[in-house]
Amino acid sequence: MSEALIDVIILAGGKGTRLQSVVSEVPKPLAPVAGRPFLDYQFDLLQAAPSLGRVVLAIGHLAERVIAHYSGDRKPPFDLAFAVETELLGTAGAVRNALPLTSSAQVLVLNGDSIFHWDIEALRARHRQSGAQATISLLEVEDVSRYGAVTVEDGFVTSFQEKSEVARPGTINAGVYLFERAVLERIAANQAVSMERDVLPGLAARRAIAALAFKSGFIDIGLPETYKLAETFIPRLLERGPPKA
């Protein structure tokens, strides 16, 4: 039995302040990596998903350039819509702003400035099995200090730890979330709300977030040094084939 289509919201509205020294003329989602905009690689992964519905880009900074780029001949081969912030709404606020452009009972949310080889069908299977209100992707890394760590017990997230200056191996939130629509509808509309500070900790306290760890490389382009690494990292990542959860 085939599953219903699932809509996707990609958070792609940040200013990319720390990246300005190397990419200043285009919004961060369009930063060129190996000859293509970074966001194109997220689109490549989405196109492989058999249950893909509508994709909504939650954009703000230089939004008109993103819209212009993905119009005409560059329009991807799936239903693409744009939710534009007129003021800064935070990560959860941006998702809430984009929500009316979606219709699925569950919504996939992606960070638009990081990538790893995730699997939407594996996330959906874990979400269905767990009965949770949200399911998040996790990755094991050698140093959690830049990202913050995630604590998991019996397959459910119990806490999110802040970034620190202490380098150590551990588990991080990889920035791919599957939410029940009702969770996102409870976020206050037209207000600045943080997913990381205002939404996820409360769900974790109720053991309402299921975890799914992937075995994959991971990169974000938030810093000049990681952006430079993406030039060779991303093509190699996508050549490896489907990831393993």
C-alpha positions in Angstrom: 0.0 0.0 0.0 1.5 3.4 -1.0 1.7 6.1 1.6 0.2 9.5 1.2 2.4 12.3 -0.2 4.3 14.4 2.3 4.9 18.1 2.0 8.3 19.6 2.8 9.4 23.0 4.2 13.0 24.0 3.7 14.4 26.8 6.0 16.3 29.0 3.6 15.8 32.5 4.8 18.9 33.3 6.9 21.3 36.1 6.1 24.4 33.9 6.3 26.3 36.6 8.1 29.3 34.5 8.9 29.6 33.5 5.2 29.6 37.1 3.9 33.4 37.2 3.5 33.3 34.6 0.8 29.7 34.7 -0.5 28.2 38.2 -0.5 26.2 38.7 -3.7 23.7 35.8 -3.4 21.6 34.5 -0.6 23.1 31.6 1.2 20.8 28.9 -0.3 22.2 29.9 -3.8 25.9 29.9 -2.7 27.7 28.0 -5.5 29.1 24.6 -4.7 30.8 22.6 -7.4 29.1 24.8 -10.0 25.6 24.6 -8.7 23.6 26.4 -6.0 23.8 24.6 -2.6 20.0 24.2 -2.5 20.1 22.2 -5.7 21.7 19.3 -3.8 18.8 19.3 -1.3 16.4 19.1 -4.3 18.4 16.1 -5.7 17.7 14.2 -2.5 14.0 15.2 -2.5 13.5 14.1 -6.1 14.5 10.6 -5.1 11.7 10.3 -2.6 8.7 8.4 -3.9 6.3 10.1 -1.5 7.3 13.7 -2.2 4.4 16.3 -2.3 4.8 20.0 -2.4 8.1 21.7 -1.4 7.9 25.1 0.2 11.0 27.3 0.6 10.8 29.5 3.7 12.8 32.5 2.6 13.5 36.0 3.7 16.8 37.6 3.0 17.1 38.4 -0.7 14.0 36.3 -1.3 13.4 37.9 -4.7 16.6 36.4 -5.9 15.7 32.9 -4.8 12.3 33.2 -6.4 13.8 34.5 -9.6 16.4 31.7 -9.7 13.9 28.9 -9.4 11.5 30.2 -12.0 11.5 29.5 -15.7 14.0 26.9 -17.0 15.4 26.4 -13.5 12.1 25.3 -11.9 12.6 21.9 -10.4 10.4 19.0 -11.5 8.1 19.0 -8.5 5.6 21.4 -7.0 7.6 24.3 -5.6 6.1 27.2 -3.6 7.6 30.2 -1.7 6.8 31.5 1.8 8.4 34.9 2.3 9.1 36.4 5.7 8.6 40.2 5.9 10.2 40.2 9.3 12.5 37.8 11.2 10.4 35.0 12.6 13.0 32.5 13.9 13.2 28.9 12.7 9.9 27.8 14.1 8.2 31.0 13.1 9.4 30.6 9.6 8.0 27.1 9.5 4.6 28.3 10.8 4.6 31.0 8.2 5.1 28.4 5.5 2.6 25.9 6.9 -0.5 27.3 5.1 1.1 26.4 1.8 1.2 22.7 2.8 -1.7 20.3 3.2 -0.2 16.9 4.3 -0.9 15.4 7.7 2.8 15.1 8.4 5.4 17.7 7.3 9.1 17.2 6.7 11.2 20.2 7.7 14.8 20.6 6.5 17.6 23.1 7.3 18.6 24.7 4.0 22.2 25.3 4.9 23.3 21.7 5.8 23.1 18.4 4.0 23.6 14.7 4.6 22.2 11.7 2.8 18.9 11.2 4.7 16.1 8.9 3.8 12.5 10.1 4.0 11.0 6.6 3.9 13.2 5.5 6.9 12.0 8.6 8.8 8.4 7.8 8.1 8.7 4.2 9.1 10.4 5.2 12.4 7.7 7.9 13.0 4.9 5.4 12.4 6.4 2.8 14.6 7.1 5.2 17.5 3.7 7.0 17.6 5.6 10.1 18.3 4.6 13.7 17.6 7.9 14.3 15.8 10.9 12.3 14.6 14.3 13.8 14.1 17.4 12.7 12.3 20.6 12.2 14.3 24.3 11.7 13.3 27.3 10.5 15.3 30.1 13.1 15.0 33.6 13.4 16.4 33.0 16.9 17.8 29.6 18.1 19.0 30.9 21.4 20.4 29.8 23.5 17.4 26.4 21.9 17.1 25.3 20.9 20.6 24.5 17.3 21.6 21.3 15.3 21.8 20.6 12.8 24.5 18.5 9.7 23.6 17.0 7.1 25.8 15.1 4.0 24.5 14.9 5.6 21.0 13.4 8.9 22.2 15.1 12.3 22.6 15.2 13.4 26.2 17.2 16.6 26.0 19.1 19.0 23.8 22.4 20.3 25.1 23.7 23.8 24.1 26.9 24.3 22.1 30.0 24.4 24.2 33.7 24.9 23.9 34.5 21.4 24.9 35.3 19.1 21.9 34.0 15.6 22.3 32.3 12.9 20.2 28.6 12.5 20.4 25.2 12.7 18.7 23.9 15.8 17.0 20.6 16.9 15.5 21.2 16.7 11.8 18.4 19.2 10.9 15.8 16.9 9.2 12.5 16.7 11.1 9.2 14.9 10.5 6.4 16.6 12.4 2.7 15.8 12.9 0.9 18.8 11.4 -0.8 19.5 14.7 2.5 20.3 16.4 3.3 23.0 13.8 -0.2 24.4 14.0 0.3 25.1 17.7 3.3 27.4 17.0 2.2 31.0 17.4 1.6 32.7 14.0 3.4 35.9 13.0 5.7 35.8 16.0 9.4 35.1 16.4 9.7 31.5 17.7 12.8 29.3 17.8 12.5 25.6 16.9 15.6 24.8 18.9 14.7 26.8 22.1 10.9 27.1 22.1 9.5 23.9 20.5 11.9 21.0 20.6 12.8 21.1 24.3 9.1 20.9 25.4 8.5 18.0 23.1 11.5 16.2 24.4 10.4 16.7 28.0 7.2 14.8 27.1 9.2 12.1 25.3 7.3 13.0 22.2 10.3 13.1 19.8 11.5 9.8 18.3 15.1 9.6 17.1 16.6 8.0 14.0 20.3 7.9 13.7 21.8 7.9 10.1 25.3 6.7 9.1 26.3 9.4 6.7 28.7 12.2 6.2 27.4 15.7 7.1 28.3 19.2 6.2 26.9 22.7 6.6 28.0 25.8 4.8 27.6 28.3 7.7 31.3 29.1 8.0 33.8 30.0 5.3 35.9 26.9 6.1 33.0 24.5 5.9 31.7 26.2 2.8 35.1 25.6 1.1 35.1 21.9 2.1 31.6 21.5 0.6 33.1 21.9 -2.9 34.5 18.3 -2.8 32.5 16.9 0.0 29.0 17.1 -1.5 29.7 15.5 -4.9 31.4 12.6 -3.0 28.5 12.3 -0.6 25.8 12.0 -3.3 27.9 9.5 -5.2 27.7 7.0 -2.3 24.2 5.9 -2.9 21.3 5.7 -0.4 22.2 6.1 3.3 21.8 3.5 6.0 19.8 4.3 9.2 
